[in-house]
Structures are given as structure tokens and as C-alpha cells.
Amino acid sequence: MIRRFAKYTMLSLLAMGALAILASSASAMTAKTNHDDIKIGLTYHGGTVSVSGLADPNVELIMKITGEDATEKLMRKDKAAGMWMNVEEITLDHVPEIYYLRSTKDPETILSAEQLNQYVIGYPALRDKIDLKPAKPPEQMARLLDDFIKYKQEGKLYSESLGNVDIKPEDIGESYNTVFDWPYQAPPGQYQVDGYAGRDGQVIDTAKSQVTVEQDGAVKSLSDMARNNGAVYGLAAIGVSVTAGFGVGIVFKSGGGSH
């Protein structure tokens, strides 16, 4: 009798453990994109990337898309002899090529300052991440970084949007959805999609996905040609410009790292 009781007790504990594991996995946050591979062709002019998935219903959500970190060199303008002119080259390190943020509400009301900085969520945390050289006094440093972020926003490479994550009933297969405008200026590469579920000032769950952007067709051929044979590329680009109109503009813009 004792052995039988012990056996039933063990089976009950195992069953409870299995149910706990299933419940835990069922509530885990997920993220998927509608475009995990974006092709840049002659008629490409940007689009949208939708991110959706499952999340606990009792959390606030933050979704972020970032590109690889890069180094950028820009000229700082100032007044000299009564005129605005380039006075100094500045270097910015650890700059993400793209930085898009969507959230159910203001991230500063979802997470603590420490968590925002840890996960680089929001422009203040992004400013702290960027390393600007040569070093400047704090007020000038803050102004230069603000101007840089505005410059990125104008180029449609950075954006923040609060309240643009839609929460849905779970019985339709997903509990949240948000849409990012995807610009033609985004260069080819791998882009990281990060989802954060927040509660009581802390990140309690995360999810990851990825978006790949790559050149295709004539755009890829012309880009390869530009790298390997500049003279032939020039003739080909002229020929394409006659027949492709708008599309070739994407190729010419690629020289500066944009598409």
C-alpha cells in the first residue's frame, strides 16, 4: 500500500511538473515578422514590416528593430567670420543603422531607467550608447546627439511611436501586432527584431526575430558591377536610367550606404 501510494504521489508530481512546463511555454513571448527577407529591386520603394506574436495579457509591450552598429563621420557646422561653415569633423561610434521603436505606452512608464539603459530602449538610452569624439562639454554633447538623432529621423532611419502596438484576443492565434514603416533608405543587411514584455518596471520576458534586406535582380548586378568594374557600371547605369526611370535612383543612392 505504501509503495502504491508513493508511486501515485510521484506520478502526480510529474504530471503537475509537466503541466507547469506547458503553462510556462504557452505564456512565453513570441515574435514573428511578415517579411523576413526583403528584396531590393528596380521598382523597390520601401514598404512595411509587421511584427506579431503571443505575450502575457498582463504586461506592457515594447518592440524594437535595430541594424548593426556602425561608425559615422559628420561635419559640425558653426559660425565663423559671421558665416555658417564646416568647422570640425566628429565621429560617432556604436550607431545603429536603423532604430525603430513601438510600444503600448511610454517606455519610461513601463521600465525603470536602469532597464531602459540595459536594453537601449528610447532615445535617451540610445544617446548614452553612442560614443561621440572628440569629447565635448555635456551641454554641447547633448545638443549634437539630439541633432544627430533628428538627422536620422529626417532620413526615416530612426523613429519612435507610442501606443502603436495593438493587443488582440489570444483565440485568433496572436495577442499583439504592430507595423513598422520600412524605408527604401535602409541598406542591405540583417536587422534584429526584439520584443520586451514589461511589468513593475522590469523586463519579464523577451522575444527575438530577424529581417533580412538584400539586393535582387538588376540592382544586385549593378551593385556588383560598381564594385568590380566601374567603367562598365557607368555605361550600364546610363542604359538602365533610360528604361527604368525611378528605380535607378535607388542604385545611385547606394553609393552612400542607402537604398
Backbone as JSON, one array per atom type, in Angstrom:
{
  "sequence": "MIRRFAKYTMLSLLAMGALAILASSASAMTAKTNHDDIKIGLTYHGGTVSVSGLADPNVELIMKITGEDATEKLMRKDKAAGMWMNVEEITLDHVPEIYYLRSTKDPETILSAEQLNQYVIGYPALRDKIDLKPAKPPEQMARLLDDFIKYKQEGKLYSESLGNVDIKPEDIGESYNTVFDWPYQAPPGQYQVDGYAGRDGQVIDTAKSQVTVEQDGAVKSLSDMARNNGAVYGLAAIGVSVTAGFGVGIVFKSGGGSH",
  "N": [[0.83, -1.21, 0.0], [1.92, 1.24, 0.82], [3.93, 1.51, -1.04], [2.41, 1.7, -3.35], [1.03, 4.08, -2.86], [3.19, 5.86, -2.8], [4.01, 5.61, -5.4], [1.79, 6.66, -6.82], [1.87, 9.24, -5.83], [4.32, 10.17, -6.84], [3.77, 10.04, -9.6], [1.76, 11.96, -9.73], [3.15, 14.26, -9.03], [4.95, 14.42, -11.17], [3.13, 14.81, -13.24], [2.05, 17.28, -12.52], [4.34, 18.81, -12.73], [4.83, 18.62, -15.49], [2.55, 19.92, -16.49], [3.05, 22.45, -15.49], [5.33, 23.15, -16.92], [4.28, 23.16, -19.53], [2.39, 25.21, -19.25], [4.09, 27.33, -18.73], [5.58, 27.47, -21.13], [3.52, 28.04, -22.85], [2.84, 30.64, -22.2], [5.04, 32.06, -22.89], [6.71, 34.74, -24.52], [6.48, 35.47, -27.99], [7.72, 36.3, -31.29], [7.2, 37.22, -34.61], [7.8, 38.05, -38.05], [6.24, 39.57, -40.93], [7.75, 39.87, -43.12], [10.57, 38.34, -43.58], [12.58, 38.45, -45.32], [13.54, 40.87, -47.36], [13.52, 42.0, -50.61], [15.46, 44.08, -52.66], [14.7, 45.55, -55.5], [14.54, 47.01, -58.86], [12.12, 48.4, -58.85], [11.65, 48.85, -56.23], [10.52, 50.66, -53.43], [10.44, 50.9, -50.7], [8.37, 49.84, -47.88], [6.38, 48.0, -45.6], [6.9, 46.46, -42.4], [5.52, 44.0, -40.51], [5.13, 43.0, -37.16], [4.25, 40.39, -35.07], [2.76, 38.31, -32.5], [2.68, 36.19, -29.55], [1.95, 37.08, -26.17], [2.02, 37.54, -22.62], [-1.1, 38.52, -21.2], [-1.1, 40.41, -19.18], [0.87, 42.41, -19.32], [2.95, 45.18, -20.42], [4.01, 46.11, -23.69], [6.98, 46.39, -25.66], [8.42, 46.96, -28.75], [11.23, 46.6, -30.84], [13.33, 47.44, -33.58], [16.51, 47.07, -34.85], [19.51, 47.97, -36.62], [22.82, 46.82, -37.55], [25.56, 47.98, -35.52], [27.43, 50.89, -36.36], [30.05, 53.12, -37.52], [29.99, 56.6, -37.86], [30.92, 59.51, -39.65], [30.74, 62.95, -39.47], [30.39, 66.4, -40.43], [30.69, 69.12, -38.3], [28.87, 72.09, -38.03], [29.37, 75.59, -37.57], [29.32, 79.07, -36.57], [31.58, 81.16, -38.19], [33.52, 83.91, -38.75], [31.19, 85.32, -39.15], [29.67, 83.66, -40.77], [27.97, 80.54, -41.48], [29.69, 77.55, -41.4], [31.55, 74.51, -42.15], [33.31, 73.35, -39.43], [34.54, 71.35, -38.02], [35.32, 67.87, -37.93], [33.34, 65.27, -36.69], [33.18, 62.14, -34.98], [31.07, 59.38, -34.63], [30.56, 56.59, -32.77], [29.25, 53.2, -32.38], [26.71, 53.38, -33.5], [23.51, 52.51, -34.37], [22.39, 51.35, -37.54], [19.72, 51.42, -38.16], [16.96, 52.38, -36.15], [14.13, 51.61, -34.7], [11.2, 52.02, -32.79], [8.4, 50.77, -31.09], [5.6, 50.83, -28.87], [3.28, 49.88, -26.24], [2.71, 51.91, -24.49], [4.29, 54.89, -23.13], [7.66, 54.06, -22.86], [9.11, 54.85, -20.59], [7.31, 54.74, -18.57], [6.91, 52.1, -18.35], [9.27, 50.64, -17.84], [12.09, 50.7, -15.57], [14.68, 53.24, -15.27], [17.18, 52.04, -15.28], [16.67, 49.58, -16.55], [15.8, 50.48, -19.05], [18.18, 51.6, -20.04], [19.8, 49.33, -20.01], [18.68, 47.7, -22.0], [18.74, 49.4, -24.13], [16.52, 51.14, -24.82], [14.59, 53.6, -26.15], [15.26, 57.07, -26.97], [16.89, 58.57, -25.07], [18.4, 56.48, -23.84], [19.65, 55.52, -26.12], [21.24, 57.71, -26.82], [23.05, 57.64, -24.7], [24.43, 55.37, -25.36], [25.83, 55.93, -27.72], [29.03, 56.87, -28.77], [30.66, 59.81, -28.93], [33.16, 61.62, -30.59], [35.55, 64.24, -31.17], [35.6, 64.59, -27.55], [33.12, 66.57, -25.88], [31.84, 69.42, -23.98], [29.21, 68.66, -21.61], [26.63, 69.9, -22.23], [26.92, 70.72, -24.92], [27.52, 68.25, -26.06], [25.1, 66.86, -25.63], [23.4, 68.4, -27.24], [24.51, 68.01, -29.8], [24.13, 65.24, -30.12], [21.34, 65.12, -30.02], [20.76, 66.57, -32.35], [21.87, 64.82, -34.2], [20.22, 62.56, -33.97], [17.8, 63.69, -34.84], [18.53, 64.2, -37.47], [18.76, 61.56, -38.38], [16.11, 60.78, -38.08], [14.85, 62.42, -39.96], [15.86, 61.25, -42.22], [14.41, 58.98, -42.2], [15.36, 56.76, -40.87], [15.4, 56.44, -38.17], [12.89, 56.1, -35.68], [10.28, 56.69, -33.29], [7.32, 55.51, -31.81], [4.57, 55.78, -29.82], [2.1, 53.79, -28.25], [1.32, 52.33, -30.44], [1.09, 49.55, -30.61], [-0.96, 46.97, -31.16], [-3.21, 45.2, -29.17], [-4.59, 41.98, -29.16], [-7.3, 39.52, -29.0], [-6.4, 36.32, -27.68], [-7.41, 34.05, -28.86], [-7.3, 34.14, -31.59], [-4.88, 33.39, -32.45], [-2.74, 35.1, -32.13], [-1.51, 37.61, -29.92], [-0.68, 40.21, -30.06], [0.15, 42.94, -32.28], [2.09, 44.95, -34.45], [3.07, 47.55, -36.72], [5.75, 48.51, -38.73], [6.92, 51.2, -40.64], [8.87, 50.73, -43.48], [11.71, 52.01, -44.88], [13.03, 52.9, -48.16], [15.57, 53.74, -47.84], [16.91, 52.1, -46.09], [19.78, 50.19, -45.72], [21.09, 47.15, -47.31], [21.23, 44.19, -45.3], [21.31, 42.49, -42.06], [18.69, 42.72, -39.77], [17.78, 43.18, -36.43], [15.02, 42.08, -34.57], [13.48, 42.84, -31.62], [11.48, 41.97, -28.9], [9.94, 43.1, -25.92], [8.5, 42.3, -22.84], [7.04, 44.01, -20.27], [6.71, 44.57, -16.74], [5.93, 46.07, -13.66], [8.17, 47.74, -13.78], [10.21, 46.14, -14.75], [11.8, 44.01, -17.19], [10.21, 41.15, -18.05], [9.99, 39.16, -19.88], [11.18, 38.17, -23.11], [11.46, 38.32, -26.72], [12.71, 37.31, -29.92], [13.38, 38.07, -33.37], [14.06, 38.31, -36.9], [14.94, 40.4, -39.67], [15.84, 40.31, -43.02], [17.48, 42.16, -45.45], [18.13, 42.39, -48.83], [19.84, 42.93, -51.94], [18.48, 42.54, -55.26], [18.1, 41.0, -58.47], [18.47, 43.29, -61.17], [19.42, 45.43, -59.65], [21.18, 44.24, -57.83], [23.02, 43.2, -59.67], [24.03, 45.57, -60.82], [25.14, 46.75, -58.55], [27.15, 44.89, -57.88], [28.65, 45.19, -60.17], [29.48, 47.83, -59.92], [31.28, 47.62, -57.84], [33.2, 45.93, -58.92], [33.8, 46.62, -61.57], [34.04, 49.61, -62.54], [33.85, 51.22, -64.91], [32.29, 49.76, -66.75], [30.03, 49.62, -65.19], [29.18, 52.31, -65.17], [28.31, 52.7, -67.85], [26.27, 50.78, -67.96], [24.52, 51.74, -66.02], [23.65, 54.12, -67.15], [22.24, 53.09, -69.31], [20.21, 51.67, -67.97], [18.95, 53.78, -66.69], [17.55, 55.03, -68.68], [15.49, 53.3, -69.24], [14.39, 52.46, -66.83], [13.67, 54.54, -65.17], [12.48, 55.81, -62.21], [13.46, 53.72, -60.59], [16.28, 53.43, -60.91], [17.31, 55.4, -59.38], [17.57, 54.38, -56.86], [19.81, 52.79, -57.09], [21.86, 54.67, -57.56], [21.77, 56.02, -55.15], [22.82, 54.15, -53.5], [25.52, 54.44, -53.27], [26.16, 55.94, -51.06], [25.6, 54.35, -48.96], [22.9, 53.98, -48.66], [19.6, 52.94, -49.77]],
  "CA": [[0.0, 0.0, 0.0], [2.79, 2.41, 0.9], [4.62, 1.65, -2.33], [1.42, 2.17, -4.33], [0.79, 5.49, -2.56], [4.38, 6.6, -3.23], [4.01, 5.61, -6.87], [0.78, 7.62, -7.27], [2.35, 10.58, -5.47], [5.36, 10.52, -7.81], [3.12, 10.3, -10.88], [1.04, 13.23, -9.61], [4.14, 15.34, -9.07], [5.44, 14.52, -12.54], [2.07, 15.4, -14.05], [1.98, 18.7, -12.19], [5.51, 19.45, -13.33], [4.62, 18.71, -16.95], [1.56, 20.97, -16.72], [3.71, 23.73, -15.22], [6.2, 23.44, -18.06], [3.42, 23.53, -20.66], [1.81, 26.52, -19.0], [5.17, 28.3, -18.88], [5.9, 27.64, -22.54], [2.38, 28.63, -23.54], [2.78, 32.06, -21.92], [6.28, 32.68, -23.32], [6.53, 35.72, -25.58], [7.0, 35.12, -29.3], [7.71, 37.39, -32.27], [7.43, 36.82, -36.0], [7.61, 39.15, -38.99], [5.62, 39.17, -42.19], [8.81, 39.93, -44.14], [11.88, 38.02, -43.04], [13.56, 38.61, -46.4], [13.1, 41.94, -48.24], [14.33, 42.09, -51.83], [15.55, 45.41, -53.25], [14.76, 45.51, -56.96], [14.47, 48.32, -59.51], [10.88, 49.09, -58.53], [11.51, 48.89, -54.77], [10.47, 52.0, -52.85], [10.1, 50.75, -49.29], [7.16, 49.09, -47.6], [6.11, 47.87, -44.17], [7.23, 45.21, -41.72], [4.6, 43.73, -39.41], [5.62, 42.08, -36.13], [3.13, 39.91, -34.26], [3.1, 37.14, -31.7], [1.98, 35.95, -28.3], [2.53, 37.65, -24.96], [1.14, 37.52, -21.45], [-2.05, 39.63, -21.29], [-0.94, 41.36, -18.08], [2.14, 43.11, -19.46], [3.07, 46.21, -21.45], [4.93, 45.61, -24.72], [7.88, 47.28, -26.4], [9.02, 46.28, -29.9], [12.35, 47.38, -31.35], [14.11, 46.9, -34.7], [17.79, 47.77, -34.95], [20.52, 47.48, -37.55], [24.15, 46.64, -36.95], [26.24, 49.21, -35.12], [28.39, 51.39, -37.35], [30.72, 54.38, -37.19], [29.65, 57.66, -38.81], [31.71, 60.74, -39.57], [29.97, 64.09, -39.96], [30.99, 67.7, -40.22], [29.96, 70.02, -37.41], [28.8, 73.46, -38.53], [29.33, 76.65, -36.57], [29.54, 80.37, -37.17], [32.95, 81.64, -38.23], [33.57, 85.14, -39.56], [29.83, 85.73, -39.46], [29.0, 82.73, -41.7], [27.91, 79.15, -41.08], [30.59, 76.72, -42.21], [32.07, 73.31, -41.5], [34.44, 73.74, -38.59], [35.17, 70.22, -37.34], [34.77, 66.54, -38.18], [33.06, 64.49, -35.48], [33.0, 60.7, -35.19], [30.09, 58.75, -33.74], [30.69, 55.13, -32.74], [28.14, 52.41, -31.81], [25.48, 53.96, -34.03], [22.74, 51.53, -35.15], [21.98, 51.85, -38.86], [18.28, 51.68, -38.05], [16.46, 52.28, -34.78], [12.67, 51.79, -34.69], [10.63, 51.62, -31.51], [6.94, 50.83, -30.91], [5.27, 50.36, -27.52], [1.89, 50.07, -25.86], [2.67, 53.25, -23.9], [5.62, 55.46, -22.96], [8.55, 53.09, -22.21], [9.56, 55.33, -19.29], [6.31, 54.34, -17.58], [6.88, 50.64, -18.33], [10.51, 50.1, -17.29], [12.96, 51.59, -14.81], [15.76, 53.85, -16.05], [18.25, 51.04, -15.42], [16.26, 48.61, -17.56], [15.82, 51.17, -20.35], [19.57, 51.7, -20.47], [20.34, 47.99, -20.25], [18.17, 47.18, -23.27], [18.82, 50.5, -25.1], [15.14, 51.43, -25.22], [14.31, 55.03, -26.12], [16.35, 57.93, -27.42], [17.88, 58.87, -24.02], [19.31, 55.34, -23.71], [20.45, 55.46, -27.34], [22.27, 58.76, -26.72], [24.1, 57.18, -23.77], [25.21, 54.31, -26.01], [26.67, 56.48, -28.79], [30.3, 57.47, -28.33], [30.98, 60.93, -29.82], [34.53, 62.12, -30.47], [36.21, 64.47, -29.88], [34.72, 64.84, -26.41], [32.6, 67.93, -25.77], [31.15, 69.68, -22.72], [27.93, 67.93, -21.57], [25.53, 70.57, -22.94], [27.18, 70.64, -26.36], [27.41, 66.84, -26.42], [23.67, 66.53, -25.7], [22.83, 69.08, -28.4], [24.99, 67.34, -31.01], [23.46, 63.94, -30.23], [19.94, 65.4, -30.39], [20.76, 66.95, -33.77], [22.16, 63.62, -34.98], [19.0, 61.73, -33.98], [16.85, 64.37, -35.72], [19.02, 63.95, -38.83], [18.38, 60.18, -38.7], [14.66, 60.75, -38.21], [14.52, 63.03, -41.25], [16.2, 60.26, -43.23], [13.5, 57.85, -41.99], [16.1, 55.62, -40.35], [15.06, 56.33, -36.76], [11.54, 56.57, -35.33], [9.63, 56.21, -32.08], [5.87, 55.67, -31.86], [3.99, 55.26, -28.59], [0.71, 53.39, -28.34], [1.03, 51.7, -31.73], [1.11, 48.1, -30.55], [-2.35, 46.55, -30.98], [-3.43, 43.98, -28.4], [-5.7, 41.22, -29.74], [-7.68, 38.31, -28.26], [-5.47, 35.23, -27.96], [-8.03, 32.93, -29.58], [-7.08, 34.25, -33.03], [-3.55, 32.89, -32.75], [-1.7, 36.06, -31.75], [-2.07, 38.54, -28.94], [-0.29, 41.59, -30.35], [0.61, 43.22, -33.65], [2.5, 46.32, -34.72], [3.56, 47.71, -38.09], [6.82, 49.48, -38.91], [7.19, 51.67, -42.0], [10.23, 50.33, -43.84], [12.09, 52.95, -45.95], [13.98, 52.43, -49.18], [16.92, 54.14, -47.44], [17.55, 51.07, -45.26], [20.76, 49.44, -46.52], [21.04, 45.69, -47.17], [21.84, 43.67, -44.08], [20.48, 41.77, -41.1], [18.09, 43.6, -38.78], [17.32, 42.45, -35.26], [13.72, 42.43, -34.0], [13.44, 42.49, -30.2], [10.25, 42.25, -28.18], [10.11, 43.11, -24.47], [7.29, 42.35, -22.02], [7.4, 44.67, -19.03], [5.76, 44.66, -15.63], [6.53, 46.58, -12.42], [9.46, 48.35, -14.04], [11.21, 45.16, -15.14], [11.56, 43.14, -18.34], [9.95, 39.81, -17.53], [10.05, 38.19, -20.98], [11.68, 38.74, -24.37], [11.35, 37.5, -27.94], [13.57, 37.81, -30.99], [13.17, 37.65, -34.75], [15.05, 38.94, -37.77], [14.57, 40.83, -41.02], [16.98, 40.36, -43.93], [17.29, 43.02, -46.63], [19.19, 42.11, -49.79], [19.63, 43.38, -53.31], [17.97, 41.48, -56.12], [17.97, 41.29, -59.89], [19.33, 44.28, -61.81], [20.07, 46.25, -58.62], [22.33, 43.46, -57.35], [24.01, 43.13, -60.75], [24.69, 46.87, -60.94], [25.96, 46.95, -57.36], [28.35, 44.07, -58.05], [29.43, 45.79, -61.25], [30.09, 49.05, -59.41], [32.43, 47.23, -57.02], [34.21, 45.17, -59.65], [34.16, 47.22, -62.86], [33.4, 50.92, -62.53], [33.57, 51.75, -66.25], [31.13, 49.04, -67.28], [28.88, 50.02, -64.37], [28.71, 53.61, -65.63], [27.54, 52.51, -69.09], [25.05, 50.03, -67.65], [23.61, 52.6, -65.26], [23.04, 55.04, -68.1], [21.24, 52.34, -70.06], [19.08, 51.37, -67.11], [18.23, 55.01, -66.36], [16.65, 55.36, -69.79], [14.33, 52.39, -69.27], [13.83, 52.14, -65.52], [13.15, 55.73, -64.51], [12.65, 55.99, -60.76], [14.18, 52.63, -59.95], [17.73, 53.56, -60.93], [17.68, 56.3, -58.3], [17.95, 53.55, -55.73], [21.18, 52.33, -57.32], [22.77, 55.78, -57.36], [21.8, 56.35, -53.73], [23.54, 53.13, -52.77], [26.91, 54.82, -53.09], [26.35, 56.5, -49.72], [25.17, 53.4, -47.94], [21.45, 53.94, -48.57], [18.96, 52.3, -50.89]],
  "C": [[0.86, 1.26, 0.0], [3.49, 2.64, -0.43], [3.67, 2.2, -3.39], [1.14, 3.66, -4.13], [1.96, 6.36, -3.05], [4.42, 6.72, -4.75], [3.02, 6.64, -7.39], [1.22, 9.06, -6.97], [3.4, 11.07, -6.47], [4.76, 10.87, -9.16], [2.39, 11.64, -10.86], [2.0, 14.4, -9.7], [4.69, 15.54, -10.47], [4.41, 15.17, -13.43], [1.96, 16.89, -13.8], [3.17, 19.45, -12.78], [5.36, 19.63, -14.82], [3.64, 19.82, -17.28], [2.18, 22.34, -16.5], [4.6, 24.14, -16.38], [5.39, 23.87, -19.27], [2.83, 24.9, -20.47], [2.85, 27.61, -19.18], [5.48, 28.56, -20.33], [4.77, 28.3, -23.3], [2.35, 30.14, -23.36], [4.03, 32.79, -22.38], [6.01, 33.61, -24.5], [7.15, 35.21, -26.88], [6.95, 36.35, -30.2], [7.99, 36.82, -33.64], [7.15, 38.02, -36.89], [6.93, 38.65, -40.26], [6.62, 39.21, -43.34], [10.13, 39.59, -43.47], [12.97, 38.11, -44.09], [13.01, 39.63, -47.4], [14.05, 42.05, -49.41], [14.29, 43.51, -52.38], [15.74, 45.26, -54.75], [14.63, 46.91, -57.54], [13.2, 49.09, -59.15], [10.66, 49.22, -57.02], [11.5, 50.33, -54.27], [10.05, 51.94, -51.38], [8.82, 49.95, -49.11], [6.88, 49.1, -46.11], [6.58, 46.51, -43.68], [6.3, 45.07, -40.53], [5.23, 42.72, -38.46], [4.44, 41.69, -35.25], [3.58, 38.7, -33.47], [2.24, 37.03, -30.47], [2.71, 36.61, -27.15], [1.52, 37.53, -23.83], [0.19, 38.71, -21.51], [-1.85, 40.71, -20.23], [0.41, 42.07, -18.12], [1.98, 44.27, -20.44], [4.17, 45.76, -22.41], [5.74, 46.73, -25.36], [8.5, 46.46, -27.52], [10.09, 47.19, -30.51], [12.99, 46.67, -32.54], [15.38, 47.74, -34.81], [18.67, 47.14, -36.02], [21.84, 47.31, -36.83], [24.75, 47.99, -36.58], [27.28, 49.59, -36.16], [29.07, 52.63, -36.79], [30.37, 55.4, -38.27], [30.52, 58.87, -38.56], [30.91, 61.85, -40.22], [30.74, 65.37, -39.69], [30.1, 68.55, -39.32], [30.02, 71.44, -37.96], [28.76, 74.44, -37.37], [29.58, 77.97, -37.29], [31.01, 80.75, -37.06], [32.99, 82.81, -39.2], [32.17, 85.54, -40.02], [29.08, 84.8, -40.39], [29.0, 81.33, -41.09], [28.82, 78.33, -42.0], [31.0, 75.48, -41.43], [33.32, 73.68, -40.72], [35.17, 72.54, -37.99], [34.51, 68.91, -37.77], [34.53, 65.84, -36.85], [32.81, 63.03, -35.88], [32.03, 60.16, -34.16], [30.21, 57.24, -33.88], [29.47, 54.49, -32.08], [26.79, 52.99, -32.22], [24.71, 52.88, -34.8], [22.28, 52.13, -36.48], [20.5, 52.19, -38.89], [17.89, 51.53, -36.59], [14.97, 52.63, -34.8], [12.11, 51.26, -33.38], [9.12, 51.8, -31.54], [6.63, 50.29, -29.52], [3.8, 50.62, -27.22], [1.68, 51.4, -25.16], [4.11, 53.72, -23.7], [6.54, 54.46, -22.23], [9.03, 53.53, -20.83], [8.56, 55.03, -18.18], [6.21, 52.81, -17.47], [8.08, 50.08, -17.58], [11.27, 51.16, -16.49], [14.04, 52.16, -15.72], [16.9, 52.86, -16.28], [17.91, 50.02, -16.51], [16.25, 49.25, -18.95], [17.23, 51.26, -20.9], [20.15, 50.33, -20.81], [19.94, 47.46, -21.62], [18.17, 48.22, -24.39], [17.43, 50.77, -25.69], [14.87, 52.92, -25.04], [15.52, 55.86, -26.49], [17.34, 58.31, -26.31], [18.88, 57.73, -23.83], [20.2, 55.22, -24.94], [21.55, 56.51, -27.31], [23.4, 58.31, -25.8], [24.99, 56.12, -24.41], [26.21, 54.86, -27.02], [27.89, 57.16, -28.2], [30.72, 58.54, -29.34], [32.38, 61.44, -29.53], [34.75, 63.23, -31.51], [35.21, 64.82, -28.78], [34.35, 66.32, -26.34], [32.05, 68.15, -24.37], [29.76, 69.05, -22.76], [26.81, 68.58, -22.36], [25.71, 70.5, -24.44], [27.06, 69.2, -26.86], [25.93, 66.45, -26.59], [23.03, 67.17, -26.93], [23.25, 68.41, -29.7], [24.3, 65.99, -31.21], [21.99, 64.1, -30.58], [19.84, 65.75, -31.87], [21.01, 65.73, -34.66], [20.93, 62.73, -35.08], [17.94, 62.36, -34.87], [17.23, 64.15, -37.19], [18.64, 62.54, -39.29], [16.86, 60.06, -38.88], [14.23, 61.33, -39.56], [14.84, 62.09, -42.4], [15.39, 58.98, -43.12], [14.21, 56.59, -41.51], [15.9, 55.42, -38.86], [13.61, 56.78, -36.57], [11.09, 55.94, -34.03], [8.13, 56.46, -32.22], [5.27, 55.0, -30.64], [2.53, 54.91, -28.81], [0.33, 52.69, -29.63], [1.28, 50.2, -31.75], [-0.31, 47.66, -30.22], [-2.41, 45.23, -30.22], [-4.68, 43.3, -28.91], [-6.08, 40.05, -28.84], [-6.78, 37.15, -28.66], [-6.09, 34.12, -28.8], [-7.9, 33.04, -31.09], [-5.65, 33.88, -33.41], [-2.42, 33.86, -32.46], [-2.33, 37.08, -30.81], [-1.63, 39.97, -29.15], [0.17, 41.72, -31.8], [1.03, 44.68, -33.73], [3.15, 46.39, -36.09], [4.61, 48.81, -38.13], [6.87, 49.9, -40.38], [8.65, 51.35, -42.31], [10.69, 51.15, -45.05], [13.03, 52.34, -46.97], [15.4, 52.78, -48.78], [17.64, 53.07, -46.63], [18.51, 50.24, -46.1], [20.58, 47.93, -46.38], [21.73, 45.24, -45.89], [20.85, 42.9, -43.24], [19.99, 42.76, -40.04], [17.47, 42.78, -37.66], [15.97, 42.98, -34.79], [13.69, 41.93, -32.56], [12.1, 42.89, -29.6], [10.5, 42.15, -26.68], [8.73, 43.18, -23.81], [7.68, 42.91, -20.67], [6.29, 44.69, -18.0], [6.52, 45.13, -14.39], [7.95, 47.08, -12.63], [10.54, 47.42, -14.53], [10.81, 44.44, -16.44], [11.39, 41.73, -17.81], [9.98, 38.74, -18.62], [10.54, 38.91, -22.22], [11.42, 37.78, -25.52], [12.2, 38.14, -29.02], [13.13, 37.27, -32.34], [14.18, 38.42, -35.6], [14.43, 39.33, -39.1], [15.84, 40.92, -41.84], [16.62, 41.21, -45.13], [18.45, 42.75, -47.58], [18.81, 42.59, -51.18], [19.23, 42.21, -54.19], [17.99, 41.96, -57.57], [18.97, 42.31, -60.4], [20.06, 45.14, -60.79], [21.3, 45.53, -58.09], [23.42, 43.41, -58.41], [24.77, 44.44, -60.88], [25.58, 47.15, -59.73], [27.25, 46.16, -57.44], [29.27, 44.68, -59.11], [30.16, 47.03, -60.78], [31.33, 48.73, -58.58], [33.56, 46.65, -57.85], [34.67, 45.81, -60.96], [33.42, 48.54, -63.02], [33.02, 51.44, -63.9], [32.34, 51.09, -66.85], [29.88, 49.43, -66.5], [28.3, 51.35, -64.86], [27.86, 53.49, -66.88], [26.22, 51.8, -68.81], [24.05, 50.9, -66.92], [22.92, 53.6, -66.16], [21.94, 54.34, -68.88], [20.0, 52.05, -69.24], [18.27, 52.63, -66.82], [17.25, 55.39, -67.45], [15.37, 54.55, -69.71], [13.65, 52.22, -67.92], [13.31, 53.35, -64.75], [13.51, 55.78, -63.04], [13.58, 54.94, -60.15], [15.67, 52.83, -59.89], [18.2, 54.52, -59.85], [18.13, 55.55, -57.08], [19.4, 53.13, -55.87], [22.15, 53.46, -57.05], [22.87, 56.15, -55.89], [22.63, 55.34, -52.95], [24.99, 53.49, -52.52], [27.17, 55.37, -51.7], [25.87, 55.59, -48.63], [23.68, 53.34, -47.76], [20.89, 53.33, -49.82], [17.54, 52.81, -51.04]]
}
